[in-house]
Amino acid sequence: MLLLVASTVDMYAQINREDQLKAAWLYKFAKYIEWQEPYEDEEIFKIGVLTTDTELRENLKEWASFKRIGKRMVDIKIYSSETMTTANDLEYCDIFFISRTNKNIEQRIMDFIDKSNTLIVGETDGFAERGGSIGFYVQDNKLLFKINKDVLRQANYKIDPQLLRISTLTETKK
């Protein structure tokens, strides 16, 4: 019984840490990528999140309460697959994160979003290769990410070389 409790606590700590790392990386992506044309409301940096993961939501909301992207305050908009029906729901985000729990609607969402102004980040296998901007993956208990150089080149993002050095570069698979 004690072993079961210890492994459950360890699993929860690992999941919680992964959520904290994802929230931190979304901030780092915002910090180390320069958008060509900011949206009309330059006072706010907007991050859309489509997830059922309450830990990730809480980590992002906590993070946004005290972080800034340059001079811009951060606003986290939480989306639900049940309430999201049109492109208008998504078009205002600087970054949009799609969790693995939404794989069934992932491609439809990526088709909605204007990739020239929105960095699309996901966590399903092959996300970046399917046209996402950045895809998280876990390898040897480390949270890593792939950057799709085709998508970022088309959007004219300027990426800090430090971010490129610690990522895996990939391209869209046809």
N, C-alpha and C positions, 0 to 999 in steps of 0.2 A: 504494500500500500504506500509506504513512504517513497519507494522508487517511482511509482506512478505520479505522485504529487510533485516530486523533484523534477521529473521529466516534463510535466505539464508547465511548471513554473519556468523551466529553462526554455521551452518552446515559446511561451508567451513573451519572455524577455527578448528572444531572437526576433520574433515578429515585430514587437514594439520598436526594437532597434532598427529594423529594416524600414519601418515607417518613418522614424526620425531621420534616417539617412536620405530617404526619398524627398522628404520635405526640405532638408538641407541642400540636396542637389538641385531641386527646382529653383531655389534661391541662387545657387551658384550659376546655373544656366542663365538666369536672368542677369546676373552680374557680369558674366564673361561673354555674352553675346550682344552685339549691337544691332538694333532694329533700324532699318532704313528710314521708315516713315512712322513716327509715333501716331497713335490715334488722337482724335480731337481732344479728348480729355487727358492732357499730359500730366495732370496732377496725380493721377492714379495709375499704377501698374496692376493690370487685371490678370488673375490666374483662375481659369476654370478647371474644376475637378469633377470628373464623373467616376464616382466610387461609392461602394456601400461600406467601405472600410472606415469605421468610426475613429480608430486610432490615427489613421492618416489625416482625416478631417481635422481632428483636434490638434495634431502637431502643426498642420498648416495654419490653422486659425491662430494658434498661440504664436507661431513664428511671425505671422503677418502683423500681429499687434505691436511689434517693436522693430521690425526691419523696414528698410527702404531700399528701393532700386534707384540709385542716384539720388535725386531729390524727390522722387515719386513715392507716395505711400502705396502700400500693397493692399489689394482687396481680393479676397478669396471668394469665389462664387461656386457653390456646391450644386451640382446637377444630378438629376435622377433620370434613368433611362425611361421611366414611365411618363415623365412630364416634358421631356425634350422631344419636340416633333419637327422643328424647322431649323434652317440655317440661321435664322434671326436669333435663336437662342444662344448661338455660339460666336457670332461674328465679332464681338467686342473684346475678346480675350487676347492678351499678349502671349500667354502660355496656356495650353489646354492639356490636361493630364487625363488619360483614359486607363482605368484600372483593368486588371485581368478579369474581373467579374463581369465586364461588359464586352467581352470578345465577340459575342454574337452581333453587336451593332457597331463594332469598331470601324469597319470599312465605310459604313454609311456616314458615320461621324466625320471620318477623314475626308470624305467627299464633300461634306457640308462646309468645312472650314477653309477659309482663305489662307493657304499656306504661305503666301507672300508676306503676311503680317502676323501670323500666329505660329508659334513653335509648338508642334504637337509631340507630346511625350507619352509613351505607353510602356507596358510591362509584359506583354504576351510574347511568346517565342516568335522571333522573326519580325517583330513590329517595325523596326527601322527598315528592314529589307522589303517590307510591303508598302513603303511610302511614308512612314512616320518620320519625324525629324530626329528623334532620339528614342532609343529603346533600352530600358533597364533589363538586366539579367543577373542571375546569381551564379557564380562559379567559385568552387572551393570556399563556400560560406562567405563570399565577398560580393557586395552589390557593385556591379560594373555597368557600363553603358556603351552602346554603339551609337555613333553619329552617322546619319545618312548624308554623305557629302553631296549627292545629287540634289536632294531637297534643299539643303542649306545654300548651295550655289545658286539654284534657281530663285531663291528668295532674296539673294544678295545680302545674307547675314554676314557680318564681320565677326569672326570667332577668335577669341584670344588664343594664341598658340599654346598657352599652358593647358587649356581645356582640351585641345586637340592631342597633346602629348599623353594625357592620361586616359584617353578614350580609345575605342576600337573604331576605325573608319569602315563604313560599308556603303553600298549603293543599292538603289532600287532594283529588285529582281523582276525581270519581265515575265 
